[in-house]
Amino acid sequence: MGGAWGGTWDWLTDGANWAGENGVWHRLAEHAYVSGLALAIACAVALPVGLYLGHLGKGGALAVNVSNVGRAVPVFAVLALFMVSPLRNSGYAPTVTALVLFAIPPLLTNAYVGMREVDRSVVEAARGMGMSGGQLFLRVELPLSRGLLMTGLRTAAVQVVATATIAAMVGQGGLGRIITAGFNTYNTPQVIAGALLVALLALLVEGVLLAADRLLSPARRRLPRTS
């Protein structure tokens, strides 16, 4: 095992493995593109629905249960269905679609639950002050639900980054290609290196989103400056 880890370090520190179309930087850019696109689409679909239903307090349970069906369907199974459909030659579309379906449940669930867990007494007090529905949503419910919203975003982002390696299964790019190339050539250090790169990218995304959450915290913005 020590030899495999030593070989992994040698592979990662070899500049030749980082350059060119099959190099780490190129595969990293592909991986980031697929992951970012899938996460952006999932956010555009799930967050408005979850926030709106949470604001209304109606239909959210049904929407969450429907979205959770995606958790029960393996992502690779969705991808396999696309591969036998007319869309099999449509580039990254099958992979992105599978990842979007995978990312929607945590985003939608956390958005809805976050809105519903806002203290009702605060909401009623805001209504008593004459706030409109839009003002109530933007100035009370959305800020107070931020914690669960960001938790859902971080969960979805890490899952998408880790799962985007499936693109390699259908000949697309991403860090998964490093892993599959290692399997094909029986190069264990390369397989381990690819897996480490995916894990590090997922941890980096988690850290960036966590830092952004703390920087955007209303409590932090209200802290007085010290001389």
Residue frames as a rotation matrix with the C-alpha (Angstrom) as fourth column:
MET 1
0.568 0.823 0.000 0.00
0.823 -0.568 0.000 0.00
0.000 0.000 -1.000 0.00
GLY 2
0.347 -0.532 -0.772 2.91
0.227 -0.752 0.619 2.31
-0.910 -0.390 -0.140 0.81
GLY 3
-0.684 -0.628 0.371 4.18
0.474 0.005 0.881 1.86
-0.555 0.778 0.295 -2.73
ALA 4
-0.062 0.755 0.653 0.81
0.969 -0.112 0.221 2.88
0.240 0.646 -0.724 -4.15
TRP 5
0.804 0.374 -0.462 0.72
0.514 -0.829 0.223 6.04
-0.299 -0.417 -0.858 -2.06
GLY 6
-0.072 -0.911 -0.406 4.31
0.178 -0.412 0.893 6.83
-0.981 -0.008 0.192 -2.98
GLY 7
-0.673 -0.115 0.731 3.43
0.716 0.147 0.682 6.32
-0.186 0.982 -0.016 -6.63
THR 8
0.424 0.890 0.166 0.41
0.902 -0.432 0.015 8.60
0.085 0.143 -0.986 -6.17
TRP 9
0.563 -0.305 -0.768 2.65
0.199 -0.852 0.485 11.38
-0.802 -0.426 -0.418 -4.88
ASP 10
-0.562 -0.816 0.133 5.01
0.279 -0.036 0.960 10.86
-0.779 0.577 0.248 -7.81
TRP 11
-0.310 0.531 0.789 2.08
0.948 0.104 0.302 11.03
0.078 0.841 -0.535 -10.24
LEU 12
0.706 0.672 -0.224 0.73
0.699 -0.711 0.068 14.23
-0.113 -0.205 -0.972 -8.69
THR 13
0.461 -0.602 -0.652 4.10
-0.014 -0.739 0.673 15.95
-0.887 -0.301 -0.349 -8.68
ASP 14
-0.462 -0.563 0.685 4.89
0.683 0.267 0.680 15.03
-0.566 0.782 0.262 -12.29
GLY 15
-0.431 0.256 -0.865 4.31
-0.305 -0.944 -0.127 18.18
-0.849 0.210 0.485 -14.35
ALA 16
-0.953 0.039 -0.301 3.58
-0.281 0.260 0.924 16.12
0.114 0.965 -0.237 -17.45
ASN 17
-0.638 0.749 -0.176 0.37
0.761 0.649 0.001 14.86
0.115 -0.133 -0.984 -15.81
TRP 18
-0.150 0.567 -0.810 -0.94
0.522 -0.651 -0.552 18.40
-0.840 -0.505 -0.198 -15.39
ALA 19
-0.468 -0.114 -0.876 -0.47
-0.513 -0.772 0.374 19.73
-0.719 0.625 0.303 -18.91
GLY 20
-0.977 0.034 -0.209 -2.22
-0.178 0.400 0.899 19.02
0.114 0.916 -0.385 -22.21
GLU 21
-0.275 0.954 -0.119 -5.75
-0.710 -0.117 0.695 17.96
0.649 0.276 0.709 -23.09
ASN 22
0.372 0.381 -0.846 -5.57
0.196 0.859 0.473 14.94
0.907 -0.342 0.245 -20.80
GLY 23
-0.663 -0.746 -0.062 -3.83
0.271 -0.162 -0.949 16.81
0.698 -0.646 0.310 -18.00
VAL 24
-0.462 0.455 -0.762 -5.21
0.881 0.131 -0.455 17.66
-0.107 -0.881 -0.461 -14.60
TRP 25
-0.765 0.157 -0.625 -5.81
-0.003 -0.971 -0.240 21.36
-0.645 -0.181 0.743 -15.31
HIS 26
-0.774 0.495 -0.394 -7.87
-0.522 -0.147 0.840 20.62
0.357 0.857 0.372 -18.41
ARG 27
-0.454 0.612 -0.648 -9.86
0.479 0.781 0.402 17.87
0.751 -0.127 -0.647 -16.67
LEU 28
-0.629 0.188 -0.754 -10.37
0.692 -0.306 -0.654 20.15
-0.353 -0.933 0.062 -13.67
ALA 29
-0.844 0.318 -0.432 -11.81
-0.419 -0.893 0.162 22.87
-0.334 0.318 0.887 -15.90
GLU 30
-0.591 0.647 -0.481 -14.20
-0.243 0.426 0.871 20.35
0.769 0.632 -0.094 -17.49
HIS 31
-0.475 0.378 -0.795 -15.23
0.781 0.597 -0.183 19.06
0.405 -0.708 -0.579 -14.08
ALA 32
-0.748 0.156 -0.645 -15.85
0.337 -0.748 -0.572 22.58
-0.572 -0.645 0.507 -12.76
TYR 33
-0.832 0.448 -0.327 -17.89
-0.545 -0.550 0.633 23.47
0.104 0.705 0.701 -15.86
VAL 34
-0.440 0.684 -0.582 -20.18
0.115 0.685 0.719 20.44
0.890 0.250 -0.380 -15.62
SER 35
-0.449 0.229 -0.863 -20.60
0.885 0.246 -0.395 20.76
0.121 -0.942 -0.313 -11.85
GLY 36
-0.850 0.064 -0.523 -21.18
0.124 -0.940 -0.317 24.51
-0.512 -0.334 0.791 -11.94
LEU 37
-0.763 0.592 -0.261 -23.69
-0.499 -0.281 0.820 24.31
0.412 0.756 0.509 -14.77
ALA 38
-0.340 0.644 -0.686 -25.67
0.428 0.755 0.497 21.52
0.838 -0.125 -0.532 -13.09
LEU 39
-0.517 0.106 -0.849 -25.69
0.838 -0.139 -0.528 23.32
-0.174 -0.985 -0.017 -9.74
ALA 40
-0.930 0.163 -0.330 -26.77
-0.193 -0.979 0.059 26.62
-0.313 0.119 0.942 -11.32
ILE 41
-0.571 0.757 -0.317 -29.68
-0.338 0.135 0.931 24.96
0.748 0.639 0.179 -13.14
ALA 42
-0.302 0.442 -0.845 -30.73
0.732 0.675 0.091 23.06
0.610 -0.591 -0.528 -10.02
CYS 43
-0.731 -0.004 -0.682 -30.69
0.537 -0.620 -0.572 26.28
-0.421 -0.784 0.456 -7.98
ALA 44
-0.892 0.392 -0.224 -32.72
-0.451 -0.755 0.476 28.10
0.017 0.525 0.851 -10.64
VAL 45
-0.342 0.789 -0.511 -35.34
-0.104 0.508 0.855 25.35
0.934 0.345 -0.092 -10.53
ALA 46
-0.148 0.273 -0.951 -35.45
0.759 0.648 0.067 24.33
0.634 -0.711 -0.303 -6.87
LEU 47
-0.825 -0.282 -0.490 -34.88
0.559 -0.541 -0.628 27.51
-0.088 -0.792 0.604 -4.88
PRO 48
-0.804 0.581 0.130 -37.73
-0.522 -0.793 0.314 29.63
0.285 0.184 0.941 -6.31
VAL 49
-0.026 0.825 -0.564 -40.16
-0.132 0.557 0.820 26.73
0.991 0.096 0.094 -5.90
GLY 50
-0.200 -0.112 -0.973 -39.04
0.820 0.524 -0.229 25.89
0.536 -0.844 -0.013 -2.36
LEU 51
-0.949 -0.206 -0.239 -38.98
0.305 -0.795 -0.524 29.52
-0.082 -0.570 0.818 -1.21
TYR 52
-0.653 0.754 0.077 -42.35
-0.561 -0.549 0.619 30.35
0.508 0.361 0.782 -2.76
LEU 53
0.110 0.714 -0.691 -44.10
0.095 0.685 0.722 27.29
0.989 -0.145 0.008 -1.35
GLY 54
-0.421 -0.338 -0.842 -42.47
0.852 0.170 -0.495 27.89
0.310 -0.926 0.216 2.01
HIS 55
-0.992 0.089 0.084 -43.72
-0.105 -0.973 -0.205 31.47
0.064 -0.212 0.975 1.97
LEU 56
-0.281 0.953 -0.110 -47.24
-0.638 -0.100 0.764 30.34
0.717 0.285 0.636 1.13
GLY 57
-0.618 -0.003 0.786 -47.15
-0.692 0.477 -0.542 27.37
-0.373 -0.879 -0.297 3.48
LYS 58
0.493 0.833 0.252 -49.01
-0.508 0.511 -0.694 25.26
-0.707 0.214 0.675 0.94
GLY 59
0.960 0.043 -0.277 -48.01
-0.262 0.493 -0.829 22.39
0.101 0.869 0.485 -1.35
GLY 60
0.194 -0.978 0.076 -44.49
-0.965 -0.204 -0.162 22.18
0.174 -0.042 -0.984 0.02
ALA 61
-0.035 -0.190 0.981 -44.77
-0.573 0.808 0.136 18.68
-0.818 -0.558 -0.137 1.46
LEU 62
0.793 0.384 0.473 -45.91
0.155 0.624 -0.766 17.31
-0.589 0.680 0.436 -1.89
ALA 63
0.833 -0.519 -0.194 -43.13
-0.439 -0.404 -0.803 19.11
0.338 0.753 -0.564 -3.76
VAL 64
-0.013 -0.870 0.492 -40.50
-0.988 0.086 0.126 17.84
-0.152 -0.485 -0.861 -1.34
ASN 65
0.165 0.135 0.977 -41.77
-0.245 0.965 -0.091 14.26
-0.955 -0.224 0.193 -1.60
VAL 66
0.972 0.189 0.143 -41.80
0.097 0.234 -0.968 14.42
-0.216 0.954 0.209 -5.39
SER 67
0.564 -0.821 -0.089 -38.27
-0.723 -0.439 -0.533 15.83
0.398 0.365 -0.842 -5.50
ASN 68
-0.007 -0.585 0.811 -37.06
-0.864 0.411 0.289 13.14
-0.503 -0.699 -0.508 -3.11
VAL 69
0.891 0.293 0.348 -37.93
-0.062 0.837 -0.544 10.53
-0.451 0.463 0.763 -5.71
GLY 70
0.716 -0.671 -0.191 -34.67
-0.417 -0.191 -0.889 11.61
0.560 0.716 -0.417 -7.32
ARG 71
-0.018 -0.736 0.676 -32.76
-0.997 0.067 0.046 10.39
-0.079 -0.673 -0.735 -4.27
ALA 72
0.306 0.234 0.923 -34.11
-0.372 0.922 -0.111 6.88
-0.876 -0.309 0.369 -4.80
VAL 73
0.981 0.030 0.193 -32.99
0.167 0.388 -0.907 6.71
-0.102 0.921 0.375 -8.46
PRO 74
0.196 -0.980 -0.046 -29.25
0.604 0.083 0.793 6.14
-0.773 -0.183 0.607 -8.95
VAL 75
0.308 -0.146 -0.940 -27.62
-0.484 -0.875 -0.023 8.92
-0.819 0.462 -0.340 -10.98
PHE 76
-0.748 -0.657 -0.092 -25.89
-0.427 0.370 0.825 6.39
-0.508 0.657 -0.557 -13.20
ALA 77
-0.427 0.682 0.594 -29.26
0.687 0.672 -0.277 4.78
-0.588 0.290 -0.755 -13.97
VAL 78
0.584 0.607 -0.538 -30.57
0.149 -0.732 -0.664 8.15
-0.798 0.308 -0.518 -15.20
LEU 79
-0.064 -0.715 -0.696 -27.44
-0.740 -0.434 0.514 8.57
-0.669 0.548 -0.502 -17.28
ALA 80
-0.817 -0.236 0.526 -27.81
0.069 0.866 0.496 5.08
-0.573 0.442 -0.691 -18.73
LEU 81
0.150 0.948 0.280 -31.37
0.657 0.116 -0.745 5.87
-0.739 0.296 -0.606 -19.82
PHE 82
0.575 -0.002 -0.818 -30.09
-0.397 -0.875 -0.277 8.92
-0.716 0.484 -0.504 -21.70
MET 83
-0.452 -0.882 -0.138 -27.43
-0.585 0.176 0.791 6.82
-0.673 0.438 -0.596 -23.36
VAL 84
-0.742 0.254 0.621 -30.05
0.525 0.796 0.301 4.64
-0.418 0.549 -0.724 -25.06
SER 85
0.403 0.875 -0.269 -32.16
0.517 -0.460 -0.722 7.64
-0.755 0.152 -0.638 -26.06
PRO 86
0.626 -0.129 0.769 -31.81
0.715 -0.298 -0.633 9.99
0.311 0.946 -0.094 -29.06
LEU 87
0.920 -0.247 0.306 -29.95
-0.321 -0.921 0.219 12.40
0.227 -0.300 -0.927 -26.73
ARG 88
0.793 -0.609 0.006 -26.96
0.473 0.622 0.624 10.10
-0.384 -0.493 0.781 -26.29
ASN 89
-0.057 -0.854 0.517 -24.79
0.990 -0.116 -0.083 12.23
0.131 0.507 0.852 -28.61
SER 90
0.646 0.424 0.634 -25.76
0.383 -0.899 0.212 15.59
0.660 0.106 -0.744 -27.12
GLY 91
-0.156 -0.841 0.518 -22.51
-0.165 -0.495 -0.853 16.30
0.974 -0.218 -0.062 -25.28
TYR 92
-0.950 -0.312 -0.026 -22.73
0.000 0.082 -0.997 17.01
0.313 -0.947 -0.078 -21.58
ALA 93
-0.310 0.908 0.283 -26.54
-0.754 -0.416 0.509 17.31
0.579 -0.055 0.813 -21.61
PRO 94
0.397 0.508 -0.764 -27.20
0.041 0.822 0.568 13.80
0.917 -0.257 0.306 -20.19
THR 95
-0.367 -0.623 -0.691 -24.64
0.754 0.235 -0.613 14.22
0.544 -0.746 0.384 -17.42
VAL 96
-0.932 0.032 0.361 -25.85
-0.173 -0.914 -0.368 17.70
0.318 -0.405 0.857 -16.50
THR 97
-0.025 1.000 0.008 -29.47
-0.619 -0.022 0.785 16.52
0.785 0.014 0.619 -16.46
ALA 98
0.291 0.081 -0.953 -28.65
0.454 0.865 0.212 13.59
0.842 -0.495 0.215 -14.18
LEU 99
-0.678 -0.627 -0.384 -26.73
0.650 -0.267 -0.712 15.88
0.344 -0.732 0.589 -11.81
VAL 100
-0.695 0.512 0.505 -29.55
-0.488 -0.852 0.192 18.44
0.528 -0.113 0.842 -11.76
LEU 101
0.341 0.862 -0.374 -32.03
-0.279 0.473 0.836 15.74
0.898 -0.181 0.402 -10.73
PHE 102
0.075 -0.428 -0.901 -29.58
0.766 0.603 -0.224 14.68
0.639 -0.673 0.373 -8.02
ALA 103
-0.846 -0.534 -0.004 -29.07
0.432 -0.680 -0.592 18.24
0.313 -0.502 0.806 -6.71
ILE 104
-0.343 0.778 0.526 -32.70
-0.235 -0.613 0.754 19.39
0.909 0.135 0.393 -6.60
PRO 105
0.365 0.628 -0.687 -33.87
0.507 0.485 0.713 17.42
0.780 -0.609 -0.141 -3.48
PRO 106
-0.178 -0.420 -0.890 -31.52
0.982 -0.139 -0.131 19.01
-0.069 -0.897 0.438 -0.89
LEU 107
-0.959 -0.176 0.224 -31.99
0.214 -0.964 0.159 22.47
0.188 0.200 0.962 -2.38
LEU 108
-0.284 0.939 0.193 -35.78
-0.157 -0.244 0.957 22.28
0.946 0.241 0.217 -2.51
THR 109
0.303 0.407 -0.862 -36.15
0.697 0.522 0.491 20.60
0.650 -0.750 -0.126 0.87
ASN 110
-0.412 -0.552 -0.725 -33.90
0.903 -0.355 -0.243 23.04
-0.124 -0.754 0.645 2.72
ALA 111
-0.911 0.135 0.390 -35.47
0.015 -0.934 0.357 26.06
0.412 0.331 0.849 1.04
TYR 112
0.012 1.000 -0.026 -38.97
-0.038 0.026 0.999 24.97
0.999 -0.011 0.038 2.01
VAL 113
0.350 0.093 -0.932 -38.10
0.835 0.420 0.355 23.85
0.424 -0.903 0.069 5.54
GLY 114
-0.692 -0.683 -0.232 -36.02
0.718 -0.621 -0.313 26.98
0.070 -0.383 0.921 6.13
MET 115
-0.695 0.503 0.513 -38.96
-0.218 -0.828 0.516 29.21
0.685 0.247 0.686 5.26
ARG 116
0.308 0.903 -0.299 -41.42
0.039 0.302 0.952 27.20
0.951 -0.305 0.057 7.35
GLU 117
0.174 -0.299 -0.938 -39.14
0.925 0.377 0.052 27.22
0.339 -0.877 0.342 10.41
VAL 118
-0.677 -0.302 0.671 -39.02
0.136 -0.947 -0.290 31.01
0.723 -0.105 0.682 10.58
ASP 119
-0.837 0.330 -0.437 -40.52
0.467 0.013 -0.884 32.04
-0.286 -0.944 -0.165 13.92
ARG 120
-0.220 0.852 0.475 -44.21
0.849 -0.073 0.524 32.65
0.481 0.518 -0.708 13.26
SER 121
0.455 0.382 -0.804 -44.35
0.781 -0.605 0.155 35.33
-0.427 -0.699 -0.573 15.97
VAL 122
-0.492 -0.699 -0.519 -41.75
0.242 -0.683 0.689 37.33
-0.836 0.214 0.505 14.07
VAL 123
-0.828 0.236 0.508 -43.75
0.528 0.025 0.849 36.92
0.187 0.972 -0.145 10.87
GLU 124
0.189 0.979 -0.079 -46.96
0.937 -0.155 0.314 38.06
0.295 -0.133 -0.946 12.54
ALA 125
0.203 -0.196 -0.959 -45.18
0.569 -0.774 0.279 41.02
-0.797 -0.602 -0.046 14.10
ALA 126
-0.836 -0.546 -0.062 -43.90
0.236 -0.459 0.857 42.04
-0.496 0.702 0.512 10.68
ARG 127
-0.468 0.763 0.446 -47.41
0.737 0.058 0.673 41.77
0.488 0.644 -0.589 9.26
GLY 128
0.391 0.639 -0.662 -48.67
0.907 -0.391 0.158 43.88
-0.158 -0.663 -0.732 12.15
MET 129
-0.255 -0.579 -0.774 -46.17
0.334 -0.804 0.492 46.57
-0.907 -0.134 0.399 11.16
GLY 130
0.561 0.621 -0.548 -47.87
-0.294 -0.469 -0.833 46.74
-0.774 0.628 -0.081 7.76
MET 131
-0.560 -0.813 -0.160 -45.30
-0.490 0.169 0.855 44.85
-0.668 0.557 -0.493 5.69
SER 132
0.390 0.623 -0.678 -46.52
-0.919 0.220 -0.326 43.57
-0.054 0.751 0.658 2.34
GLY 133
0.939 0.002 0.345 -46.03
-0.012 1.000 0.027 39.96
-0.345 -0.029 0.938 1.28
GLY 134
0.670 -0.724 0.166 -42.97
0.328 0.089 -0.940 40.87
0.666 0.684 0.297 -0.75
GLN 135
0.159 -0.605 0.780 -41.42
-0.685 -0.637 -0.353 42.90
0.710 -0.479 -0.516 2.07
LEU 136
0.634 0.150 0.759 -42.11
-0.709 0.503 0.494 40.10
-0.308 -0.851 0.425 4.52
PHE 137
0.956 -0.261 0.135 -40.40
0.293 0.876 -0.383 37.61
-0.018 0.406 0.914 2.21
LEU 138
0.456 -0.824 0.336 -37.33
0.290 -0.219 -0.931 39.73
0.841 0.522 0.139 1.46
ARG 139
-0.056 -0.495 0.867 -36.75
-0.547 -0.711 -0.442 41.40
0.835 -0.499 -0.231 4.82
VAL 140
0.179 0.186 0.966 -37.87
-0.967 0.212 0.139 38.75
-0.179 -0.959 0.218 7.31
GLU 141
0.857 0.291 0.424 -38.32
-0.279 0.956 -0.093 35.21
-0.433 -0.039 0.901 5.99
LEU 142
0.820 -0.559 -0.127 -35.41
0.080 0.331 -0.940 35.06
0.567 0.760 0.316 3.54
PRO 143
0.004 -0.877 0.480 -32.75
-0.688 -0.351 -0.635 36.39
0.726 -0.328 -0.605 5.97
LEU 144
0.087 0.076 0.993 -33.96
-0.952 0.301 0.060 34.12
-0.294 -0.951 0.098 8.78
SER 145
0.888 0.262 0.378 -33.96
-0.154 0.944 -0.292 31.04
-0.434 0.201 0.878 6.54
ARG 146
0.550 -0.719 -0.425 -30.44
-0.786 -0.274 -0.554 31.74
0.282 0.639 -0.716 5.21
GLY 147
-0.211 -0.708 0.674 -28.77
-0.872 0.448 0.198 29.12
-0.442 -0.546 -0.711 7.43
LEU 148
0.117 0.331 0.936 -30.77
0.049 0.940 -0.338 26.17
-0.992 0.085 0.093 6.07
LEU 149
0.950 0.201 -0.237 -30.59
-0.201 -0.185 -0.962 27.57
-0.237 0.962 -0.136 2.54
MET 150
0.273 -0.935 -0.226 -26.80
-0.944 -0.215 -0.249 27.61
0.185 0.281 -0.942 2.65
THR 151
-0.279 -0.316 0.907 -26.70
-0.565 0.818 0.111 24.15
-0.777 -0.481 -0.407 4.20
GLY 152
0.595 0.578 0.559 -28.77
0.155 0.599 -0.785 22.83
-0.789 0.553 0.267 1.29
LEU 153
0.874 -0.315 -0.371 -26.52
-0.478 -0.414 -0.775 24.62
0.090 0.854 -0.512 -1.19
ARG 154
-0.097 -0.971 0.220 -23.36
-0.984 0.127 0.125 23.20
-0.150 -0.204 -0.967 0.35
THR 155
-0.075 0.141 0.987 -24.83
-0.225 0.962 -0.155 19.69
-0.971 -0.234 -0.041 0.43
ALA 156
0.855 0.469 0.223 -25.93
0.122 0.237 -0.964 19.87
-0.505 0.851 0.145 -3.19
ALA 157
0.663 -0.651 -0.370 -22.62
-0.740 -0.494 -0.456 21.37
0.114 0.576 -0.810 -4.34
VAL 158
-0.293 -0.806 0.515 -20.48
-0.839 0.475 0.266 18.70
-0.458 -0.354 -0.815 -2.69
GLN 159
0.142 0.427 0.893 -22.72
0.047 0.898 -0.437 15.92
-0.989 0.104 0.107 -4.00
VAL 160
0.959 0.251 -0.129 -22.61
-0.094 -0.148 -0.984 17.31
-0.266 0.956 -0.119 -7.53
VAL 161
0.325 -0.918 -0.229 -18.82
-0.944 -0.299 -0.141 17.73
0.061 0.262 -0.963 -7.53
ALA 162
-0.390 -0.492 0.778 -18.30
-0.610 0.771 0.182 14.21
-0.690 -0.403 -0.601 -6.22
THR 163
0.191 0.594 0.782 -20.82
0.209 0.753 -0.624 12.65
-0.959 0.283 0.020 -8.60
ALA 164
0.676 0.075 -0.733 -19.71
-0.594 -0.533 -0.603 14.53
-0.436 0.843 -0.316 -11.72
THR 165
-0.458 -0.875 0.154 -17.07
-0.642 0.446 0.624 11.83
-0.615 0.187 -0.766 -12.19
ILE 166
0.051 0.549 0.834 -19.82
0.274 0.795 -0.541 9.79
-0.960 0.256 -0.110 -13.89
ALA 167
0.658 0.159 -0.736 -19.27
-0.567 -0.539 -0.623 11.91
-0.496 0.827 -0.264 -17.01
ALA 168
-0.374 -0.898 -0.230 -16.23
-0.876 0.261 0.406 9.74
-0.304 0.353 -0.885 -17.69
MET 169
-0.381 0.276 0.883 -18.47
0.003 0.955 -0.297 6.67
-0.925 -0.110 -0.364 -17.89
VAL 170
0.612 0.652 0.449 -19.96
0.506 0.114 -0.855 7.97
-0.608 0.750 -0.260 -21.13
GLY 171
0.081 -0.719 0.690 -16.75
0.996 0.028 -0.088 9.33
0.044 0.695 0.718 -22.61
GLN 172
0.786 0.186 0.590 -17.14
0.213 -0.977 0.025 12.92
0.581 0.106 -0.807 -21.41
GLY 173
-0.142 -0.949 0.283 -14.49
0.046 -0.292 -0.955 14.97
0.989 -0.122 0.085 -19.61
GLY 174
0.712 0.320 0.625 -13.81
-0.547 -0.305 0.780 15.81
0.440 -0.897 -0.042 -16.00
LEU 175
-0.163 -0.822 0.545 -11.58
-0.987 0.137 -0.088 14.41
-0.003 -0.552 -0.834 -13.29
GLY 176
0.527 0.427 0.735 -13.33
-0.451 0.873 -0.184 11.07
-0.720 -0.235 0.653 -13.66
ARG 177
0.898 -0.227 -0.376 -11.35
-0.297 0.315 -0.901 10.55
0.323 0.921 0.216 -16.87
ILE 178
-0.106 -0.966 0.237 -8.16
-0.883 -0.018 -0.468 10.39
0.456 -0.259 -0.851 -14.80
ILE 179
-0.137 0.128 0.982 -9.68
-0.753 0.631 -0.187 7.62
-0.644 -0.765 0.010 -12.69
THR 180
0.811 0.521 0.268 -11.03
-0.228 0.702 -0.674 5.61
-0.539 0.486 0.688 -15.62
ALA 181
0.617 -0.671 -0.412 -7.74
-0.555 0.000 -0.832 5.97
0.558 0.742 -0.372 -17.51
GLY 182
-0.318 -0.748 0.583 -5.95
-0.946 0.207 -0.251 4.59
0.067 -0.631 -0.773 -14.48
PHE 183
0.227 0.489 0.842 -8.31
-0.488 0.805 -0.337 1.63
-0.843 -0.335 0.421 -14.30
ASN 184
0.950 0.223 -0.220 -7.85
-0.290 0.361 -0.886 0.92
-0.118 0.905 0.408 -18.00
THR 185
0.359 -0.900 -0.249 -4.07
-0.442 0.071 -0.894 0.85
0.822 0.431 -0.372 -17.69
TYR 186
0.660 -0.032 -0.750 -4.00
0.557 0.691 0.460 -0.85
0.504 -0.722 0.474 -14.25
ASN 187
-0.426 -0.788 0.444 -2.29
0.294 -0.585 -0.756 2.26
0.855 -0.192 0.481 -12.88
THR 188
0.219 0.564 -0.796 -3.32
0.912 0.172 0.373 2.26
0.348 -0.807 -0.477 -9.21
PRO 189
-0.539 -0.439 -0.719 -1.44
0.695 -0.714 -0.085 5.47
-0.476 -0.545 0.690 -8.28
GLN 190
-0.952 0.223 0.209 -3.29
-0.015 -0.719 0.694 7.33
0.305 0.658 0.688 -11.04
VAL 191
-0.086 0.966 -0.242 -6.65
0.478 0.253 0.841 6.00
0.874 -0.044 -0.483 -9.80
ILE 192
0.098 0.060 -0.993 -5.86
0.990 -0.111 0.091 7.14
-0.105 -0.992 -0.071 -6.25
ALA 193
-0.839 -0.471 -0.272 -4.61
0.435 -0.881 0.185 10.51
-0.326 0.037 0.945 -7.53
GLY 194
-0.691 0.646 0.324 -7.83
0.075 -0.381 0.921 11.08
0.719 0.661 0.215 -9.46
ALA 195
0.224 0.796 -0.562 -9.96
0.717 0.256 0.648 10.18
0.660 -0.548 -0.514 -6.45
LEU 196
-0.213 -0.392 -0.895 -7.91
0.906 -0.421 -0.031 12.52
-0.365 -0.818 0.445 -4.23
LEU 197
-0.974 -0.162 0.156 -8.32
0.217 -0.864 0.454 15.38
0.061 0.476 0.877 -6.68
VAL 198
-0.232 0.964 0.131 -12.09
0.228 -0.077 0.971 14.93
0.946 0.255 -0.202 -6.69
ALA 199
0.309 0.333 -0.891 -12.18
0.912 0.163 0.377 14.80
0.271 -0.929 -0.254 -2.89
LEU 200
-0.557 -0.603 -0.571 -10.00
0.728 -0.686 0.014 17.90
-0.400 -0.408 0.821 -2.58
LEU 201
-0.859 0.307 0.409 -12.18
0.091 -0.696 0.713 19.80
0.503 0.649 0.570 -5.05
ALA 202
0.142 0.959 -0.246 -15.31
0.478 0.152 0.865 18.85
0.867 -0.240 -0.436 -3.09
LEU 203
0.151 -0.165 -0.975 -13.67
0.978 -0.117 0.171 20.00
-0.143 -0.979 0.144 0.16
LEU 204
-0.867 -0.497 -0.033 -12.57
0.478 -0.849 0.224 23.25
-0.139 0.179 0.974 -1.48
VAL 205
-0.490 0.777 0.396 -16.11
0.112 -0.394 0.912 23.97
0.865 0.491 0.105 -2.69
GLU 206
0.376 0.610 -0.698 -17.45
0.758 0.230 0.610 23.18
0.533 -0.758 -0.376 0.79
GLY 207
-0.223 -0.573 -0.789 -14.91
0.915 -0.403 0.034 25.53
-0.337 -0.714 0.614 2.36
VAL 208
-0.937 -0.114 0.329 -15.59
0.263 -0.851 0.454 28.39
0.228 0.512 0.828 -0.06
LEU 209
-0.125 0.975 0.184 -19.35
0.177 -0.161 0.971 28.18
0.976 0.154 -0.153 0.47
LEU 210
0.358 0.204 -0.911 -18.92
0.904 0.166 0.393 27.96
0.231 -0.965 -0.125 4.24
ALA 211
-0.613 -0.652 -0.446 -16.68
0.719 -0.694 0.026 31.03
-0.327 -0.305 0.894 4.21
ALA 212
-0.788 0.392 0.475 -19.17
0.100 -0.680 0.727 32.89
0.607 0.620 0.497 2.01
ASP 213
0.220 0.908 -0.356 -21.96
0.561 0.181 0.808 31.96
0.798 -0.378 -0.470 4.42
ARG 214
0.126 -0.236 -0.963 -20.04
0.969 -0.181 0.171 33.41
-0.215 -0.955 0.206 7.34
LEU 215
-0.865 -0.501 -0.018 -19.09
0.477 -0.834 0.276 36.57
-0.154 0.230 0.961 5.46
LEU 216
-0.625 0.698 0.350 -22.71
-0.007 -0.453 0.892 37.15
0.780 0.555 0.288 4.42
SER 217
-0.278 0.525 -0.804 -24.07
0.913 0.404 -0.052 36.52
0.298 -0.749 -0.592 7.90
PRO 218
0.422 0.507 0.752 -26.24
0.256 -0.862 0.437 39.45
0.870 0.008 -0.494 9.00
ALA 219
0.930 -0.098 -0.353 -24.78
0.346 -0.083 0.935 39.15
-0.121 -0.992 -0.043 12.51
ARG 220
0.008 -0.999 0.044 -21.26
0.930 0.023 0.366 39.55
-0.366 0.038 0.930 11.11
ARG 221
-0.230 -0.066 0.971 -22.25
0.704 -0.700 0.119 42.58
0.671 0.711 0.207 9.05
ARG 222
0.704 0.588 0.398 -23.67
0.144 -0.667 0.731 44.24
0.695 -0.457 -0.555 12.17
LEU 223
0.424 -0.608 -0.672 -20.48
0.903 0.226 0.366 43.79
-0.071 -0.762 0.644 14.18
PRO 224
0.979 -0.079 -0.189 -19.03
-0.073 -0.997 0.039 47.21
-0.192 -0.024 -0.981 15.11
ARG 225
0.503 -0.861 0.072 -15.60
0.291 0.091 -0.952 48.10
0.814 0.500 0.296 13.85
THR 226
0.785 -0.342 -0.517 -12.83
0.522 -0.083 0.849 48.28
-0.333 -0.936 0.113 16.42
SER 227
0.872 -0.490 0.006 -10.13
-0.438 -0.784 -0.441 50.88
0.221 0.381 -0.898 16.27
